[in-house]
Amino acid sequence: MATEATDRVRTPPGFLAPIVLGTLLNALNSSMIAVALLSLQKAFHAGSEVIWLVSGLYLATAVAQPAMGRLADAFGARRVFLLGLALVLTAAGAAPFAPGLGWLIASRVLLGVGTSAAYPAGMSMLRAWATEHTGPGTVPTGGLGVISAASQAAVALGPPVGGLLVEYADWRAVFWVNVPLALAAMAMALAWLPADRPVGRGGIAAALRELDLAGMALFVGELCGLMLFLLSLPDRPRWWALAVFAVLTAALVVRELRAVRPFVDVRMIARNRPLAATYVRCAATYVVFYSVTYALPQWLQQERGLSEFRSGLVMLPVAVLGFLTTMVATRLVDRSLRAVLITGSAALCLGSGALGLIGSGEPLWAVLVIAAVLGLPNGFNSLGNQTLMYRTAPADRIGTASGLFRTAQYVGANLASALVGIAVGGQADDGGLHVLAAVITGVSAVLLVNAATTSHLKPAGPRD
């Protein structure tokens, strides 16, 4: 059995360390900004448009993850990994000197592109290592568990870390903190990750031709149209933006069906229903997760009067429980993937429902308990979906499939940012929090039903 081979040959810590550190940069930057939004509003005399600091990174990530995966498959995983870190250093160094909000958003977009390289490149290297040491078709559950746990911890630790940096330095520190982390990941990658094979004929130009630039442009356009429509719902709906989304979505499908190397491989997804279902499940899960990540700190600051640092500390139970449950899920996922996803979805339902029952007069310990409950499902859902993606993706397209998996995650994050903007964008009060809680409880209930009834959640083996 593949799992037995994986247990005998464990992924070396030196091999995993740079991949884990590089991967958590994306997760950390996606959530650190949550507690800095109010400070950035004041610093740049801005209004609700600061939400594009969130959405800009997510849009960039949604596009760059599969693009970086494609380049990793064609150009070399370690090369792409190091290229991403170089872009992170550039964006993190430039952002603190941004003269206006537009420049800062542009820096966040570049940061999103740079942090997008580590996960698909890391998955490609992990697949190659597992194939070499344990045979084709194996699932390195331990390595996947460490990567998932680190990402979950980084997302949930983002608010307290960001709050500490903003309160005792200023918003610029949220960007500066990337520099030592990226340098450390780069040094470890050069020292411990295996070198890529020489680039074939055509070099970089041939690798760049692997990218479907027209498909990327259509994908960005449709997501922007959807975001513009969703963010307009509290006031005057921009129906033209919804029309743009519909037209560009249809154009994207037509384009990708005709493309030789599509950005979104519609045929691969259509033929592989378990993989397609995993992408949808991943997006829905992160709608819930990021809604809580962004809305709860805002509510704590505006309705409860907590500082950035203290509101970030309330999110610590999410980080701690997310990390611990990933370790538990790592031991269970090979026995019953269904049980892992059912447990995660049930906890999401419980925590989201409880969020709709609290108000500004509740004691802070009650909020901490709910945050702890919301931390329970993170490890189960993240590792469960990641393992299922790894098992169902074609072996020769793991970089591309991993990139699309992260695209699904950040499509969910974009939808979450729009949902938070609708529910608590004007003023994060009790009413807005309760509306948000009702929506994400409904999403969680659908996830629970799906986990309980879907037919392809079989025990782990060489290949589903």
N, C-alpha and C positions, 0 to 999 in steps of 0.2 A: 504494500500500500504506500501511496505517496506520503501520507502523514507519518508513517513509520520511518521512511528515509529522511524526512525533514527533522524528526526528533533526534536521529542519530548524528546528523551533521548540522549543528547550529550556525546561524549566520554570525560571522565574526563581529564583535563590537566595533572594531576599527573600520570595518566596511559600512556598518550601519550609521556610525556617528555623524559623518558629514551629510548623509542623506537625511537623517532626522533633523539636524540643525538647519539645513537648507529648506526643508519642507515646512518647518514651523515658522519661518519668516513670513510666509503668506498668511498663515493662520493668525499670527501675532498682529500683523498689520491690519488684518480685517477687523479686529475687535478693539485694539488700543484706541482707535480714533473715537470710539463711542463716548468716552467721558471727556473728550477734548472738544466736542462740537460746540458747546456753549462758549468756551474760551475763544474758539476760532471765530464764532459769530461776532464777539466783541472786538477781537483783534482786527478783523477785516470789515467791520461795520456791515455785516451781511445779515440776511434773513434766512428763509427756508432753503435758499440755494446751496447752503453748506451741505445738504444731503448728497450733492454730487461728489463730495469728497469720499463718501461711501460708495455711491453707485459708479463713480468713475473707475475706482479700483476693481469693483466687481465686473463691470463691463470688460475692462482690459483683461482681467483674469479669465473670464468666460471664453474670450477669443484666443488668448495666448496659451492656455493650457493645452488644447489639442494641437495648436501650431507648434509648440515646443515639443510635444510628443512626436509629431511627424518629423521634426528635425532630428530628434534623438534617434528615431528609427533609421533615418537616412544618413545623418552626418556624424553620429557618435554621441552616446549618452553623456560621457564625462565632459566632452567639449561643450555641449549645450548646458549642462549643469554649471560649468564655470562661466559661460557667457551670461547666464541669468544672474549670477552673483555680481558680476561686473556692472550690470545694469542697476542692481540694487544699490551698489555703492554710489553710482552716479546720481540716482534719484534722491537717495538719503542725504547726500552732500549738498544737492542743489535746493531742496525743499525749504530749509530754514531761511534762505535768502530770497524767497519768492516775494516780489513787490506787490502782488495782488492775489485775490482768490483764484482767478483764472490760471495763473502760473502754478499755484499750489495744487490745483486740480490736475494740471498737466503732469506735475511731479508724481502725484498719486497714481496717475495712469501708467507712467513709466515704471513706478515701483510695482504696480500690479503685473506688468509684463515681465519684469525681472524675477519676481518671486514665483512666477508661474513655471519656471523651468525645472525646479528641483523635484517635484512630485512625479511627472511623467518620465523624466530622465532617471530618477531613482527607481521607479517601477521597472523600467527597461533593464537597468543594471541588476536589480534583484532577481528578475526573471532569468537573466543570463547566468547569474551565480547559481541559482537553484537548479537550473538545467545541467550545468557543469558538474555540480557536486552531489545531486540527489536524483538526477534523471529527468527527462522531459515530462511535463504535466504535473509536477509536484507543486504543492502550495506551501511556501515558507511561512506558516502561520505565526511563528514567533517574531520574525522580522516585520510582518504586516502589523502585528499587534503593537510592537514598539513604535512604529511610525504613526499608527492611529492614535495611540495613547499620547504621544508627544504633540500631535496636532490638536487633539481635544484639550490638553492642558494649556497649550499656547493660546487657543481661542478664548478659553475661560479666564486665563491669567491676564489677558490683554487689558480688560478694564481696571483691575487693581494696579497693574504695572503702569498703564497710561495715567491713571489718577495720581499715582505717586510722582511720576515725572512732571505732570502739568502743575501739581500743587507746589512742588519744591524746586522746580526749574520754570519752564513754561512749555507751550505747545511745541516748540522746536525740538525739544528733547524726544518727543515721540518719533521723530525722524532720525535724530542722531543715534539712537540706540541700535539702529540697524547696522551701523558701520562696524563696530567690533564683532558682532555676530556674523556678518557676511565675511569679514576677513578670516575669522576662525574657521568657518565652513570651507572657505577657499583653500586655506593651508592644509586642512585635513583631507580634502578631496585630492589635492596634488600629491599628498604623501601616501594615501591609503587606497584610493579608488583605482581600479585597473585602467590602464591606458586604452584608448580606442584604437581600432584598426586604422591604417592609413586611409584617407579619403580617396574614393575612386575618381575616375576621369570626370573632369568638370569641376571638381572641388566644391567650393562654397556655392558657386553659381548653380550647379546641378542640385545641390541640397535645397536652395531657395526656390527652385522650380517645383519642388514638392509642395509648396504652399499654394493654396487656392485663394488668391487675394480677392477675387471677385466674390467668392463665397463668404469670406470673412467680412467684407464690406456690407453685404446683404444681411448677415447675421447681426452685426453691430446696429445697422439701421432698424431692423425689426425690433430689437430689444430696446433701442432708444424710443421708438414709437410707442411701444407698450408702456415704458416707464413714464413718458410724458402724459399718456392717457391716465394711467393709474394715479399719478401725483396730482392730476387736475380734478379728481373726483370730489374732494371736499367742497370745492367751489363751483367752477364751471367746467364740466367735462369737455375735453378736447376730442371731439368725435373724429376730427380729421386725423389725429394721431393714431386712433384705433384703426382707421382705414389704411393708414400707412403701414401699420403693423401687419394687417391682413394681406395687403398686396405684396409686401416684401417677403412675408413668409411663403406665399405661393411661389414667388420668383425664386426664392432660395431652394425650395424643393425641386423645381424644374431645373435650375442650374446644377444642383448637386447630382441629380440623376444623369446628367449629361457629362459631368466633369470626369476626366480620367483619374485625377487624384482629389476627390472632394474634401472640403474642409469638414463638413458633416457627412459622414458616409451613410447616406440614407438607406442604401441597399443592405449594408452590413447590419444596421440597426433593425431594419424591417425583417431580415431573415433570422435574426437572433432575438427572439422575443424575451427570453430571460434577461439578456443584456439590456434591451430597451426598457423592460419593467424596472430593472435596477436603477437606471438613470432617472426614471420618473419618481421612484421611491426616494432616491437620494435628494432630488430637488424638493420634494414635499417635506422631507425631514428637516432640511435646512431652512425652509420657510418658517417653521416653528422655532428652530434653534436661534436663528438670527433675529427674529422678532423679539424674543426674550432678551437677547444680548444687547440690543439697541434700546428697547423701550424701557426696560427696568431701571437702568442707570439714569435715564432722563426723568422718569417718574420720581425716583429717589431724590434727585437734585431739585426738581421744580416743585413737587408736591410735598415732599418731606423735608426739604431744606438741607440735605446732606451735601458735604463738599465732594469734589471730584474723587478724592482719595477714599473717603468713607463709602461713597456709593460704589466705588470699584471693589472695596473690600467685601461688600455684601455679595458680590459675584464669586467670591472665593470658594464657597461650597460647590458651585458648578464645576470649577476647575478640579478640586480635590476628588469629588465623586466621579467626575468624568474620567479621570486618570485611573482611579481604583477599579471602576467597573470595566474599563478596557482590559485590565489585567485578568479580571474574572471571565470576561467574554472570550479572551484568548484561549482559556482552558475549555470552554464550552462549545466554541464554534464548530469544531470538527465533529462533535457528537450530535448536535442539533442546531443547524443554522436557523431553522424556524423558531425554536425556543428563544434564541438570542434576539431575533427581531420582534417576536411577540412581547418579550419582557421590556425591550426598549420602547415600543409603541404604547404599551399599557402605562408605563411610567410617565410618558409624555402626556397622555390623557389625564392622568391624576394631577400632575403638576400644573398643566395649563388650566384645568378646571379650578384648581385651588387659587390660581392667580386672579380668577374672576370674582372671588369671594372676599378679597382683602380691600382695605381702604386706607386712607391717610391716617386714620385714627388707630390702626392696628399696631401692636407693639412690634418693635424691630425684630425680635426673636422669631415672630411668626413669618416675617418675610424671609429670614434666614432659613427657616425650615422648608419653605416652599422652594427657595433657591437650591437647597440640597436635593429635594425631590426632582427638580428639573435637571440636576446634574447626573442623576442616576442613569437616564437612558442614553446619554451621549456616547459612552463607550460601547454599549450594545449596538446601537444603530449604526455608528460610524464603522466599527469593525465588521459588522454583519454585511453591510452594503459593500464595503471595500473588498471583503473576501469573495462575495458573490460576483462582483465585477471581475476579479482576478480569475476566478474559475470559469466564467462564461465567455471571456474575451478570447478571440483567436490568438494563438500563441505568437504568430508573427506580426500582430498588430497591437501588442500590449501597450506600447508607448502612446499610440493614437487613442486606443480605447481608454487608457488612464486619463489622458487629457480631456476626453469627452466626459468622463466621470466627474472630473473637477469642474468642467463647464456646467454640468447639471447642478453641482453644488452651488455654484455662484449665480446660476439662473434663479435658484431658490433664494439665495441671499439678496439678489436684486428685487425679487418679488417681496421679500420681507422688508426691505428698506422702504419700498413703496407703501406697504401695508402699515408700517410704523408711521410714515409721513401722513397717511390718511387718518389714522386713529389718534395719534398723540403729537402730530407735527406742530400744531399751533400752540397747544398747552398740554403738557403731559399730566393730566388730572385723573381722578379716579374713574370718571366716565369713559375716557379714552382707553384707559388700561383695561376696563371691563369689556369694551367692544373688541379690543385686540384679543383678549383671552377667549372670548366666545368663538372667534374665527379660528384660532389655532387649536382650540379643543376639537372643533369639527374636523380639521385636517388630521389631527392625531387619531381621531376615531376611525377615519378612513384608512390610515396606515395600519391600525390594529386589525381591522377586518381583512385587509390585503395580506398581512403577514399570516393570519390564521387560515386563509382559504387558498392562497396561490399554490400552484401545483409543482413549481420547479425548485422548491427549497429542499433539496435532498441532502443526505449526509455527504460530507466532503470525501472526495475520491480523486483519482488521477484526472478526471474530466467529467463535467456534467453533460 
